[in-house]
């Protein structure tokens, strides 16, 4: 926005501020909203195209509206139930049981033979180790080996079935969940799964880089790798964007700090005023101001525009709220007080809309969208017919 346009905005803000000051100082709020509406209408009729665009929500306003980027989301992985992803381990389990049983029988028989031959040697006072004992010892060791291998194979096949069941038809699963299903430590399950992938039981098995997830589909693993690349690219882009961000100057920080002080005052007024309808309006103002300050922190170069707006909008808003709070505390709510309060409520709605558009236009270079986060205000504007048609349709008998 050029200097001439900013001067027009400043002049407009000064006029509206004078109107509010006069109403507050005289405690006469009659026709306040109508007076401000006429001022806005006059500004639209006599102002530059930039000022008209700011006040009416014209093409330039719409063009500069901020559209937040679509958030980065992890794609949902669809199960692949029709694809064969797991080996049939029933034969391995049966083989493990057979080897464990055979090895146990062999070890028991040869062990019993070794003991028996030793007793015979002791009875006949024969020393040393006989060839029979050596032969039995060899078979005993072989039986123990078969027993151990068969037991491991039998148990591994049983755990494999538990892992597949724990995946519940999905093609990925956390190691923690697998460990819970097998009643084993995570470190044990991680090694167990790796050996099963090596054996080919998981036909398309993979483990992520952090070794926290089992992936049983090549397609899912491909999505995982693409996601990881996108995340790395996003980090790189974020680093570049952060490097481009202008440095916050002490002057800009001072303006933002002042804005936060105004925001705390507005919130205090909101807490002190019990009315539900006025509270919704004040909450809308709080959201507007908070959004503006957040965007100003992201774009310190635009703080000069914010400063000019704050000099009028926030002080006059606080003046109106304090006047409303003072009247609301009166024990007797006479007709004059009720009318004045109603006029302030209508004025707040008008001012909120007008300055929301002015501020949005002021931040046009940085594509500030101050309205996206103000759902309550949008509801109020829709009720008054302001949301789509701009300020020309404001208030009945409007501008």
C-alpha positions as CSV (number, residue, x, y, z in Angstrom):
1,X,0.0,0.0,0.0
2,X,1.5,3.4,-1.0
3,X,2.1,6.4,1.2
4,X,-0.9,8.3,-0.1
5,X,-3.2,5.4,0.7
6,X,-1.7,5.0,4.1
7,X,-2.2,8.8,4.7
8,X,-5.9,8.3,3.7
9,X,-6.2,5.4,6.1
10,X,-4.6,7.5,8.8
11,X,-6.9,10.4,8.2
12,X,-9.9,8.1,8.2
13,X,-8.8,6.5,11.5
14,X,-8.4,10.0,13.0
15,X,-11.9,11.0,12.1
16,X,-13.5,7.8,13.5
17,X,-11.4,8.2,16.6
18,X,-12.6,11.8,17.1
19,X,-16.2,10.6,16.8
20,X,-15.7,7.9,19.5
21,X,-13.8,10.3,21.8
22,X,-16.7,12.8,21.5
23,X,-19.3,10.1,22.4
24,X,-17.3,8.8,25.3
25,X,-16.5,12.2,26.8
26,X,-20.1,13.4,26.5
27,X,-21.6,10.0,27.5
28,X,-23.9,10.5,24.5
29,X,-23.9,7.4,22.4
30,X,-27.0,8.2,20.4
31,X,-26.5,7.8,16.6
32,X,-22.9,6.8,17.2
33,X,-23.0,3.8,14.9
34,X,-24.9,5.8,12.3
35,X,-22.4,8.6,12.4
36,X,-19.5,6.3,11.9
37,X,-21.3,4.5,9.1
38,X,-21.8,7.8,7.3
39,X,-18.1,8.6,7.8
40,X,-17.1,5.3,6.2
41,X,-19.5,5.8,3.3
42,X,-18.0,9.2,2.7
43,X,-14.5,7.8,2.8
44,X,-15.6,5.2,0.2
45,X,-17.1,7.9,-2.1
46,X,-14.2,10.3,-2.0
47,X,-11.2,8.2,-1.3
48,X,-8.7,6.6,-3.6
49,X,-9.1,3.2,-5.2
50,X,-6.9,1.6,-2.5
51,X,-9.0,3.0,0.2
52,X,-12.2,1.9,-1.5
53,X,-10.8,-1.5,-2.0
54,X,-9.8,-1.7,1.7
55,X,-13.3,-0.7,2.9
56,X,-15.4,-2.6,0.4
57,X,-13.5,-5.8,0.1
58,X,-12.9,-5.3,-3.6
59,X,-10.8,-7.3,-6.1
60,X,-7.5,-6.2,-4.8
61,X,-8.6,-7.1,-1.3
62,X,-9.7,-10.5,-2.4
63,X,-6.6,-11.0,-4.4
64,X,-4.3,-10.3,-1.5
65,X,-6.2,-12.4,1.0
66,X,-4.0,-15.0,2.7
67,X,-4.6,-18.6,1.8
68,X,-2.9,-20.8,4.4
69,X,-0.9,-23.7,2.9
70,X,-2.3,-27.1,3.1
71,X,-0.8,-28.9,6.1
72,X,1.6,-31.7,5.4
73,X,-0.2,-35.0,6.3
74,X,0.9,-38.5,6.4
75,X,-0.9,-40.5,3.8
76,X,-3.2,-43.2,5.0
77,X,-1.9,-46.6,4.1
78,X,-4.6,-49.0,2.8
79,X,-4.4,-52.6,3.7
80,X,-3.6,-55.1,1.0
81,X,-5.5,-58.2,2.1
82,X,-5.6,-59.8,-1.3
83,X,-1.8,-59.8,-1.7
84,X,0.3,-62.6,-0.3
85,X,2.6,-61.0,2.2
86,X,3.3,-63.8,4.7
87,X,4.8,-67.2,4.3
88,X,3.0,-70.3,5.5
89,X,4.9,-71.4,8.5
90,X,2.7,-74.4,9.6
91,X,5.3,-76.8,8.2
92,X,8.1,-75.0,10.0
93,X,6.2,-75.2,13.2
94,X,5.5,-78.9,12.7
95,X,9.1,-79.5,11.8
96,X,10.2,-77.6,14.9
97,X,7.9,-79.7,17.1
98,X,9.1,-82.9,15.5
99,X,12.8,-82.0,15.9
100,X,12.3,-80.9,19.5
101,X,10.5,-84.2,20.3
102,X,13.1,-86.3,18.5
103,X,16.0,-84.5,20.0
104,X,14.5,-84.8,23.4
105,X,14.0,-88.5,23.1
106,X,17.5,-89.0,21.7
107,X,19.1,-86.9,24.4
108,X,17.1,-88.7,27.1
109,X,18.0,-92.1,25.8
110,X,21.7,-91.5,25.3
111,X,21.9,-89.7,28.6
112,X,20.3,-92.7,30.3
113,X,22.8,-95.0,28.5
114,X,25.8,-92.9,29.6
115,X,24.6,-93.1,33.2
116,X,24.0,-96.8,33.0
117,X,27.4,-97.5,31.5
118,X,29.0,-95.4,34.2
119,X,27.3,-97.5,36.9
120,X,28.5,-100.7,35.3
121,X,32.0,-99.4,35.2
122,X,31.8,-98.4,38.9
123,X,30.5,-101.9,39.8
124,X,33.2,-103.8,38.1
125,X,36.0,-101.3,39.0
126,X,36.7,-100.3,35.5
127,X,38.4,-96.9,35.0
128,X,38.5,-94.5,32.1
129,X,35.9,-93.8,29.4
130,X,34.8,-96.6,27.2
131,X,34.2,-96.3,23.4
132,X,30.5,-96.8,24.1
133,X,30.4,-93.8,26.4
134,X,32.1,-91.7,23.7
135,X,29.5,-92.9,21.1
136,X,26.6,-92.2,23.5
137,X,28.0,-88.7,24.4
138,X,28.1,-87.8,20.7
139,X,24.5,-88.7,20.2
140,X,23.5,-87.0,23.5
141,X,25.0,-83.7,22.2
142,X,23.3,-84.2,18.9
143,X,20.0,-84.8,20.7
144,X,20.4,-81.7,22.8
145,X,21.2,-79.7,19.7
146,X,18.1,-81.0,17.9
147,X,16.0,-80.2,21.0
148,X,17.2,-76.6,21.2
149,X,16.9,-76.0,17.5
150,X,13.4,-77.6,17.2
151,X,12.2,-75.6,20.3
152,X,13.5,-72.3,18.8
153,X,11.9,-73.1,15.4
154,X,8.6,-74.1,17.0
155,X,8.5,-71.0,19.2
156,X,9.5,-68.7,16.3
157,X,6.7,-70.0,14.1
158,X,4.3,-69.4,17.0
159,X,5.4,-65.9,17.5
160,X,5.2,-65.2,13.7
161,X,1.5,-66.1,13.8
162,X,1.1,-63.7,16.8
163,X,2.8,-60.9,14.9
164,X,0.6,-61.3,11.8
165,X,-2.5,-61.4,14.0
166,X,-1.4,-58.2,15.9
167,X,-1.1,-56.3,12.5
168,X,-4.9,-56.7,12.1
169,X,-4.8,-56.7,8.3
170,X,-2.6,-53.6,8.0
171,X,0.8,-53.5,6.3
172,X,2.6,-51.7,9.1
173,X,2.8,-52.1,12.9
174,X,4.7,-50.6,15.8
175,X,7.3,-52.8,17.4
176,X,5.7,-52.0,20.8
177,X,2.5,-53.6,19.7
178,X,4.3,-56.7,18.4
179,X,6.2,-57.0,21.7
180,X,3.0,-56.9,23.7
181,X,1.4,-59.6,21.5
182,X,4.4,-61.9,21.9
183,X,5.0,-61.0,25.6
184,X,8.6,-60.3,24.8
185,X,10.9,-57.2,25.2
186,X,11.0,-54.8,22.2
187,X,14.7,-55.5,21.7
188,X,14.0,-59.2,21.5
189,X,11.2,-58.7,19.0
190,X,13.3,-56.4,16.8
191,X,15.9,-59.1,16.4
192,X,13.2,-61.7,16.0
193,X,11.5,-59.8,13.2
194,X,14.8,-59.2,11.4
195,X,15.6,-62.9,11.4
196,X,12.1,-63.7,10.1
197,X,12.6,-61.2,7.2
198,X,15.9,-62.9,6.5
199,X,14.2,-66.3,6.5
200,X,11.6,-65.0,4.0
201,X,8.6,-65.4,6.3
202,X,7.7,-61.7,5.7
203,X,7.7,-61.9,1.9
204,X,8.0,-58.1,1.5
205,X,9.3,-57.3,5.0
206,X,11.0,-54.0,5.9
207,X,11.9,-52.1,9.0
208,X,11.9,-48.3,9.1
209,X,15.1,-46.4,9.8
210,X,14.3,-45.8,13.4
211,X,13.6,-49.6,13.8
212,X,10.3,-48.8,15.4
213,X,7.9,-50.1,12.8
214,X,7.5,-53.3,10.8
215,X,6.4,-52.8,7.2
216,X,5.2,-55.9,5.3
217,X,4.5,-54.4,1.9
218,X,6.8,-53.0,-0.8
219,X,4.2,-50.5,-1.7
220,X,3.8,-49.3,1.8
221,X,7.6,-49.1,2.2
222,X,7.7,-47.0,-0.9
223,X,5.2,-44.6,0.5
224,X,7.2,-44.5,3.7
225,X,10.4,-43.6,1.7
226,X,8.5,-40.9,-0.3
227,X,7.1,-39.5,2.9
228,X,10.5,-39.3,4.4
229,X,11.8,-37.5,1.4
230,X,8.9,-35.0,1.6
231,X,9.6,-34.4,5.3
232,X,13.3,-33.8,4.5
233,X,12.3,-31.5,1.7
234,X,9.9,-29.6,3.9
235,X,12.6,-29.2,6.6
236,X,14.9,-27.8,3.9
237,X,12.2,-25.4,2.6
238,X,11.4,-24.3,6.2
239,X,15.1,-23.6,6.8
240,X,15.3,-21.5,3.7
241,X,12.1,-19.6,4.7
242,X,13.4,-19.0,8.2
243,X,16.7,-17.7,6.8
244,X,14.7,-15.2,4.6
245,X,12.6,-13.9,7.5
246,X,13.5,-10.3,8.4
247,X,15.1,-9.6,11.7
248,X,12.8,-8.2,14.4
249,X,14.0,-4.6,15.1
250,X,13.6,-3.1,18.6
251,X,11.1,-0.6,17.1
252,X,9.0,-3.3,15.7
253,X,9.2,-5.3,18.9
254,X,8.0,-2.2,20.8
255,X,4.9,-1.9,18.6
256,X,4.1,-5.6,19.1
257,X,4.6,-5.3,22.8
258,X,2.2,-2.4,22.9
259,X,-0.3,-4.3,20.9
260,X,-0.1,-7.2,23.5
261,X,-0.8,-4.7,26.2
262,X,-3.9,-3.5,24.4
263,X,-4.9,-7.1,24.0
264,X,-4.6,-7.7,27.7
265,X,-6.8,-4.7,28.4
266,X,-9.4,-5.9,25.9
267,X,-9.4,-9.3,27.6
268,X,-9.8,-7.7,31.0
269,X,-12.8,-5.8,29.7
270,X,-14.2,-9.1,28.4
271,X,-13.9,-10.7,31.8
272,X,-15.5,-7.7,33.5
273,X,-18.5,-7.5,31.2
274,X,-20.9,-10.5,31.8
275,X,-23.2,-10.1,28.8
276,X,-23.1,-13.1,26.5
277,X,-23.6,-11.2,23.2
278,X,-21.1,-8.4,23.9
279,X,-18.7,-11.0,25.2
280,X,-18.9,-12.8,21.8
281,X,-18.1,-9.5,20.1
282,X,-15.1,-8.8,22.3
283,X,-13.8,-12.3,21.8
284,X,-14.0,-11.7,18.1
285,X,-11.9,-8.5,18.6
286,X,-9.4,-10.4,20.7
287,X,-9.0,-13.0,18.0
288,X,-8.6,-10.3,15.4
289,X,-5.9,-8.5,17.3
290,X,-4.1,-11.7,18.2
291,X,-4.0,-12.8,14.6
292,X,-2.7,-9.4,13.5
293,X,0.1,-9.5,16.1
294,X,1.1,-13.0,15.1
295,X,1.4,-12.1,11.5
296,X,3.3,-8.9,12.4
297,X,5.8,-11.0,14.3
298,X,6.2,-13.1,11.1
299,X,6.5,-10.0,8.9
300,X,8.3,-7.3,10.9
301,X,8.6,-5.1,7.8
302,X,4.8,-4.5,8.0
303,X,4.8,-3.2,11.6
304,X,4.8,0.4,10.4
305,X,1.3,-0.2,8.9
306,X,0.2,-1.9,12.0
307,X,1.4,1.0,14.2
308,X,-0.8,3.5,12.3
309,X,-3.8,1.3,12.7
310,X,-3.2,0.6,16.4
311,X,-3.0,4.3,17.1
312,X,-6.8,4.5,16.4
313,X,-8.5,1.2,16.4
314,X,-7.3,-0.3,19.7
315,X,-7.5,2.8,21.8
316,X,-11.0,3.7,20.6
317,X,-12.1,0.1,21.1
318,X,-10.9,0.1,24.7
319,X,-12.6,3.5,25.3
320,X,-15.9,2.1,24.2
321,X,-15.5,-1.1,26.2
322,X,-14.6,0.8,29.4
323,X,-17.6,3.1,28.9
324,X,-19.8,0.0,28.4
325,X,-18.3,-1.6,31.5
326,X,-19.0,1.5,33.5
327,X,-22.6,1.7,32.4
328,X,-23.0,-2.1,33.0
329,X,-22.0,-1.7,36.6
330,X,-24.8,0.8,37.3
331,X,-27.4,-0.7,39.7
332,X,-30.3,0.8,37.7
333,X,-30.3,0.1,34.0
334,X,-32.5,2.9,32.8
335,X,-33.6,3.4,29.2
336,X,-30.7,5.8,28.4
337,X,-28.1,3.4,29.6
338,X,-29.7,0.5,27.8
339,X,-29.8,2.5,24.6
340,X,-26.2,3.6,25.0
341,X,-25.1,0.1,25.6
342,X,-27.0,-1.1,22.5
343,X,-25.4,1.6,20.4
344,X,-21.9,0.7,21.6
345,X,-22.6,-3.0,20.7
346,X,-23.6,-2.0,17.2
347,X,-20.6,0.4,16.9
348,X,-18.2,-2.4,17.9
349,X,-19.6,-4.6,15.1
350,X,-19.2,-1.8,12.6
351,X,-15.7,-0.8,13.7
352,X,-14.5,-4.4,13.9
353,X,-15.5,-5.0,10.3
354,X,-14.2,-1.7,9.0
355,X,-10.8,-1.9,10.7
356,X,-10.5,-5.6,9.9
357,X,-10.6,-4.8,6.2
358,X,-8.4,-1.8,6.6
359,X,-5.8,-3.8,8.5
360,X,-6.0,-6.6,6.0
361,X,-5.4,-4.2,3.2
362,X,-2.5,-2.7,5.1
363,X,-0.9,-6.1,5.2
364,X,-1.7,-6.9,1.6
365,X,2.0,-7.2,0.7
366,X,2.3,-10.1,3.2
367,X,-1.1,-11.6,2.3
368,X,-2.5,-11.2,5.8
369,X,-5.9,-12.9,6.3
370,X,-7.2,-11.6,9.6
371,X,-10.7,-12.9,9.1
372,X,-10.0,-16.6,8.8
373,X,-9.7,-17.1,12.5
374,X,-12.7,-15.1,13.6
375,X,-15.6,-17.5,13.3
376,X,-17.8,-15.5,15.8
377,X,-17.3,-12.3,14.0
378,X,-18.1,-13.9,10.6
379,X,-21.4,-15.2,12.2
380,X,-22.3,-11.6,13.3
381,X,-21.4,-10.2,9.8
382,X,-23.5,-12.9,8.1
383,X,-26.5,-12.0,10.3
384,X,-26.1,-8.3,9.2
385,X,-25.6,-9.2,5.5
386,X,-22.0,-8.0,5.6
387,X,-20.1,-11.2,4.9
388,X,-20.4,-11.3,1.1
389,X,-21.5,-7.8,0.0
390,X,-18.9,-5.7,1.9
391,X,-19.5,-2.6,4.0
392,X,-22.1,-1.1,1.6
393,X,-24.8,-3.3,3.1
394,X,-23.8,-2.5,6.7
395,X,-26.5,-1.9,9.3
396,X,-30.1,-1.2,8.2
397,X,-30.2,2.2,6.6
398,X,-26.4,1.6,6.4
399,X,-23.7,3.4,4.6
